[in-house]
């Protein structure tokens, strides 16, 4: 396994984007007539409008079989170019079907506490599905105690796989507009804090093609699970995380298999809530908006590379294109 940290200047990002051959002191190569356009910066809003709908699904509890109601938020690509999500907008008529990204909120949170992220991914052509985890939401407890966390740990992974199955089942219902645009062959799971833990746990041996784990809670409890993760994985962490020790996040990254793509992006000035809509504790060293832009940039590039299979975005995962992020990328060793 090889790992590298490479700091580059802003001009190098321009080189990667438009295919120039020099950063200064020379003329740009003439662009061929059939050349692809410059890549859209993955931190910027994508080409789609964003629709938002809510659907309620119900499953029996993993623990005791009682009904477990999941009032789920779904963001999806839509027509138009509104800057905010539009309720029940018509799904995009072109560009689909679209991959599904299932999102898990943190302990004492809600699905809509991460709209900067969920709306951003929808604008890039992903259907983002975010259920609550009953018993461990802000309506149930804040902060949530150990009993709630232990109980939720037993429910959360099945919440995520169940929700994916329910969204895929919409394809069989002609009355459901979303059923016409979802692509069950391309999926990912993501989440923050307890949701980051959930992503790794459910992603191990699960139906997902990729994992994004943001400031994963209790990473040491995942060390035994990590070797079973055999899909591309992105871990995002904050160097000044108040709840999760960066060293423990690094250990989790190291425990992931060496024979699969994995990337660890650390924000030296990042806090635990850098990854939520409201970053309590953020400072001028990494303002809230800048943190959101970084999360969106690397997460979108990761999904474009490993879910959409667009290798043009891969350089974002192997180069430090921003001075306030440190990247470790490990790719499988080449076959002899």
Secondary structure by P-SEA (a helix, b strand, c coil): cccbbbbbcaaaaaaaaccccccccccccccccccccccccccccccbbbbbbbbbbbbcccccccbbbbbbbbbbbbcccccccccccccccccccbbbbbbbbccccccccccccaaaaaaaccbbbbbbbccccccccccccaaaaaaaaacaaaaaaaaaaaaaacccccccccccccccccbbbbbccaaaaaaaaaaccccccbbbbccccccccccccccccccbbbbbbbcccccccaaaaaaaaaaccccbbbbbbbcccccccccccccccccccccaaaaaaaaaaaaaaaaaacccccccccccccccccccbbbbbbcccccc
